[in-house]
Amino acid sequence: MEWYYAIADERLGPVTHEEFERLVRAGTVTEDALVWRKGMDQWKTLGAVRERDPALFSEMPPPLPAGTAAEETEVVRAERGVAGGSGESVFRRAPSLRVDAKEAAPEVLIYAGFWRRCGAFLVDGMLWFLVWLILINVVAHQFFPEIVKLNEELAAAGGGFGYQPKPEEVGPMLRYSAVVMIVSLVWMVAYDLLFVPRFGATPGKLLFGMQVVRANGERLGLGRVMARCLARMLAGFTLGIGYVIAGIDDEKRALHDYFCDTRVVKKR
């Protein structure tokens, strides 16, 4: 078993487990230091690792002498989900060192905050709606001229509130509604497929300096992009709760991120 550890923003390692224990006993690697070994999905503090698996180390290091404890850093606050009141979970990314490519430690992800994601959502929503409006108008004029004519007549009469369709209008209206739903669904998936596989994010997220990745920091493939898009629709059926949980989750995950094991992070 080999370990990597970070001291003063510098990523060090790998070292053997025995050497790592010696560094812990000597106080070189403290409870607040970020560590990683093969099998861990992300960097964690040494304290969190030992709390999860107390038997991992043969003996506990002696306590630090009084007065030598360092002040709590952003990295420690990030492990607790706080970073200067910004509402963003921050995991500092150490500079890259030359390590064995077969067991290179993963990048430390910096999770995007809830309000940043809200801003990106609004931008994407406006862009999506503008293109959707064009698509629907093209479809209506091309395949449903009777619906277009009816809408123009209702608009000229002051609106269609309370309008009772005639029997011969019911069929075209139902077909038109079905086509609108299909176009909306296809465009919703296509919007993500156009941008996320190639750029790592939709235009709104790119504008706010974010990207969507897997838990290990890798980009999403086509299948996962489609699955995440469909899962996002399920989040919409929860009256917004599926989105709001991103504001309280330690890794800022919404419901669709849970389903697809994805993370929205600040762009590297």
CORMO-V922685 format. One record per pair of residues at least 24 apart in sequence whose C-alpha atoms are under 7 Angstrom apart, sorted by sequence separation. I is the first residue (numbers start at 1). GAP is how many residues later the second one is. D is the distance in Angstrom with one decimal. If there is no record, write none. Layout:
BEGIN
i->I gap->GAP d->D
i->I gap->GAP d->D
END
This chain:
BEGIN
i->88 gap->24 d->5.9
i->89 gap->24 d->6.9
i->197 gap->24 d->6.1
i->232 gap->24 d->5.1
i->88 gap->25 d->4.2
i->197 gap->25 d->6.4
i->231 gap->25 d->4.9
i->7 gap->26 d->6.7
i->87 gap->26 d->5.8
i->147 gap->26 d->7.0
i->6 gap->27 d->6.3
i->6 gap->28 d->5.5
i->228 gap->28 d->5.8
i->231 gap->28 d->6.9
i->5 gap->29 d->5.8
i->6 gap->29 d->6.5
i->193 gap->29 d->6.9
i->5 gap->30 d->4.3
i->4 gap->31 d->5.7
i->5 gap->31 d->6.3
i->4 gap->32 d->5.2
i->193 gap->32 d->6.6
i->228 gap->32 d->5.9
i->3 gap->33 d->5.9
i->4 gap->33 d->6.2
i->192 gap->33 d->6.9
i->227 gap->33 d->7.0
i->3 gap->34 d->4.8
i->2 gap->35 d->6.1
i->21 gap->36 d->6.9
i->25 gap->36 d->4.2
i->224 gap->36 d->6.8
i->24 gap->37 d->6.3
i->25 gap->37 d->6.6
i->189 gap->37 d->6.3
i->189 gap->40 d->6.0
i->32 gap->44 d->6.2
i->136 gap->44 d->6.8
i->215 gap->46 d->6.1
i->214 gap->47 d->6.1
i->215 gap->47 d->5.6
i->214 gap->48 d->4.4
i->215 gap->48 d->6.0
i->213 gap->49 d->5.6
i->214 gap->49 d->5.9
i->212 gap->50 d->6.8
i->213 gap->50 d->5.4
i->212 gap->51 d->5.8
i->213 gap->51 d->6.4
i->212 gap->52 d->4.6
i->211 gap->53 d->5.7
i->212 gap->53 d->6.4
i->210 gap->54 d->6.7
i->211 gap->54 d->5.6
i->210 gap->55 d->5.5
i->211 gap->55 d->6.3
i->210 gap->56 d->4.4
i->211 gap->56 d->5.6
i->209 gap->57 d->5.9
i->210 gap->57 d->4.6
i->209 gap->58 d->5.3
i->42 gap->64 d->6.8
i->38 gap->65 d->6.9
i->43 gap->65 d->6.4
i->42 gap->66 d->6.8
i->36 gap->69 d->6.9
i->124 gap->79 d->6.5
i->124 gap->80 d->4.9
i->123 gap->81 d->5.0
i->11 gap->83 d->5.6
i->121 gap->83 d->6.5
i->10 gap->84 d->5.3
i->11 gap->84 d->6.5
i->120 gap->84 d->4.2
i->9 gap->85 d->4.9
i->10 gap->85 d->5.9
i->11 gap->85 d->6.8
i->120 gap->85 d->5.0
i->9 gap->86 d->6.9
i->11 gap->86 d->6.6
i->120 gap->88 d->6.3
i->116 gap->92 d->6.8
i->112 gap->98 d->6.9
i->106 gap->110 d->6.8
i->107 gap->110 d->6.7
i->114 gap->132 d->6.0
i->114 gap->133 d->5.0
i->114 gap->138 d->6.8
i->113 gap->139 d->6.5
i->111 gap->140 d->6.1
i->112 gap->140 d->6.9
i->111 gap->141 d->6.4
i->112 gap->152 d->5.8
i->111 gap->153 d->6.0
i->112 gap->153 d->4.7
i->111 gap->154 d->4.2
i->112 gap->154 d->5.4
i->110 gap->155 d->5.4
i->111 gap->155 d->6.1
i->109 gap->156 d->6.5
i->110 gap->156 d->5.6
i->89 gap->161 d->6.6
i->89 gap->162 d->6.5
i->81 gap->169 d->5.5
i->41 gap->175 d->6.2
END
